[in-house]
Every structure is written in C-alpha cells, then in structure tokens.
Amino acid sequence: MSEEQGKKITVDASIAVKWVNPSEQFGDIAGQILQDYEQGKLSFAVPEFFYYEVASGISKAVARGDITREEGLEALDGILDMEMEIYSLPDVKTVYSFSQTHRRSIYDCFYLALAQRLRVEFWTADKKLYDAVKGELQFVKWIGDYSS
C-alpha cells in the first residue's frame, strides 16, 4: 500500500493487539481501523520497535489463555505481512522531553514523537496515555472516538 492510497496515521501496539484478540474492549473499533487499512483508506506509520511490542502483547494474550500459541503465531505472521511504513526511532531528547512532561513511558513517547515528526494522527487504545496528553497534543486520538 502506498501512502497515496490512504490517510497516513500512527497506531500503537495497544490497537494492533486488538486485531488479534477482538474480544478485548474496543476490539470492534480496532477491527474497523484494520478494515479501513485493508480497503486502502489508511496507511500505517510505526516506529521500528512496533513489531516487538506487538509480539509482547500477543505473548501476554497467549499467557492469559485468550488465544492459543498457534493463533498467536498466525496473528504475528499476519501483522508482519502488513505493509507498514517503518521509521527509525525519533530523536531521543524529544522522546525524553515528552516522557518527563507527560509522565509516560519512553516507549509510549516514541509514538508521540514519531507522529509529531510526521505530522499525522496517532491513534491509541492506551487510556492512561491518551488522558495524559489529550489537553496538549491534539494529534493524539482515542480509539473510542474513531469513525471510518
């Protein structure tokens, strides 16, 4: 998928894991985001560690018994096969500044810095992250507000 085919957005692993385990809260909305990607309405820009974070989330879903090991591996293969734009990690000082200002993890702040650098929306299902930045960072969007 080329970026001309759809609106470029950043999504984090909290959304991607819901593609694998749609029974999670907001799984239906995450599925709509995925469907919009599949229909060419969206393209995804993610930091280079995204797949590792997704693998971690899938591993946790397997450990909880939400999905089997085989389903987890199939899901990971499916996500790895998606055409996403992978970006090198943003400037560490920018990430650190976001982390200190908003009291969020460095990993969360990689997404913030990437979306800011690319001037795209960043969609998350991480309520604590969203609540921490929603007043200041208008490009950060809550999954519950998504509409196709």
N, C-alpha and C positions, 0 to 999 in steps of 0.2 A: 504494500500500500504506500503510495507516495503521499507526501504531505499535502499536495493539492487536492487529494481526494476527500479529505475531511479536516475538520477543525482540530488543530493540534492541542492536546491537553496533557498534563502530567497526572498520573494516577499513582497511588502508593500501594504497597502490598496489602494494606487493610481491605482494599477493594478487590484486588486480584484473588485473594484467598476466598472471597465470597463467590467468585466464579466457580471455584472448586467445591465449595460447601454452601450451596444456595439456601440451606435451611437456617443459616445464620441470619440475625437481624439485618435487614436491608439487602438480603440476598437477591430479592426480586429486582431491586433498583440496580444493583451491581450487574445483574443479568441484562438489564436494559442498556447499560453503558457498553457492555460487551457486544450486544446485538447491534448497537449503533456503530461500533467499530467494524463489525463484520459486514455491515451494509455500506461502509465507506463514509459514514457521516463524521467519524472521529479518527484521529491517529494519535498514537501514544508516544510521548517522550518521557524516558525514565533514566535515572542515574544508573551507572554501571553495576552497582551492587543490588539492584532491584531483584534479580533472579535469585540471589542468595537469601534475601529477605522473604521472598515468596516461598522458597524451599523450606525455610524455617517455619513459616505459617502452616504449610501443608504438613510438615512433620508433626506439629502440635495437634493438628486435626486428626492425624492418624493415632497419635498417643491418646487422645481423648476418646477414640473409638468412633468419631464422626464419619470417617471414611476408612477403607482398608488400605494396606500398604500398596497394593496393586492399583487401586483407584488413585492414590496419591501420586504414584509414579506416572500413571497415564495423564493425570492433570498437569503435572510438572512438564511432561513432554509437550502437551498441548500449548502451554504458556510459552515454553521455549521456542515453539514453532511459529508463534505470532510475530508478525513484522512490526517491531517497535523501533523507534529511534533511540539508540543507547548513547548517552552522553557521559563524558568524563566527569568526575566529581567537581562540583563548584569550588570556588576559592575557599580555603579553609577558614580564613579570617571572617568572611561573610557568614559562613555557617556557624562559626563560634559566636559571632555577634547575635545572630538570630537565637541561638541557644540560650545565651545569657539574658537577652531582652525578654524572651517569651517563656523561659524556664522549661524548655522541651529538649528532648534528646538530640544529640548531634545527628543521629540517623534521620529523625524527623526533619531536621533543619536542612539536610541535603536536598530534600524535595522542595522546601520553601525557596532555597537559593536557586535551584535549577529553574523552577517555574518563573521566578522573578527575572532571572537572566534571559530566559527565552520569551518573556512577556506573554505567558499563556496561563490559563486557569489551572489550578491544582485542586483535584478532587480527592477527598479523603473520607474514610469511614471511621477515623480515629477522633472520637468526640472530644477527648481532652486536648488534642492538638488543635482542632477547629476552634473550640471555645477559647483557647489561649491566644489565638491570633485574629479572630474574626473582626474585632473592632479596628484593627490597624491594617491588615493585609487583605484588601478587597478581592484579590485574585484567588484566595483560598476559599474553596466551596465545600459545603457539607453534602454528603451523599443523599440525605433526606430531602434536599432541595432540587435534585436533578430531575429534569424533564427533557424528553427527546426533542 
